[in-house]
Amino acid sequence: MSEELEAWLPVEERVRNELRHIREYVAGVHGSLTATSDGLLIAHDLPDQEPTQIAALVATTLALGSRMTLSTGRGQFRETVTRGTDGYLAVYAAGRSSIVAVIGTPRLNVGMLQYQVRDIIDRIAAYSTEFGTWASPATVRTGADEAHGRGDSGPEAQPVLPERRRPAE
């Protein structure tokens, strides 16, 4: 598909095409997915697994990996590869707000994955500006906001979270 035609596709389909390339180019790839850094599924190429649960778990992997690299002075998280008895899970940061996870069989060619995935990750990271607002955090409103005229008004108003109760003494 030409770049001009692909630019007209919805971002989810462009990302899904990139994920399909991973499976085409690397032996032993079972499937892959892209999610926001807080676990919202964007697109997947997983034939027989629940992608929304995996997206949430991969976001946790990103958070933990980021914390580990920063705590040890290794900079910002880029990737991690985990090997289990039945295959591999590779997690890559794709820009500042998205993740790509690749699930591999025990025969996954990890070296080829690392080689082939670089450009694909860069393209998905470029697309991430189009889905960065999907998972914007909810605004928490307090009683102080309402007192200052910033309370619920209209259909876009966010719910007010209850105040935390203190234990009885």
Buried (B, 14 or more C-beta within 10 A) or exposed (E): EEEEEEEEEEBBEBBBBBBBBBBEBBEBBBBBBBBBBBBBBBBBBBEEEEBEEBBBBBBEBBBEBBEEBEEEEEEEBEBBBEEEEEBBBBBBBBBEBBBBBBBBEEEBBBEBBBEBBEEBBEBBBEBBEBBBEEBEEEEEBEEEBEEEEEBEEEEEEEEBEEEEEEEEE
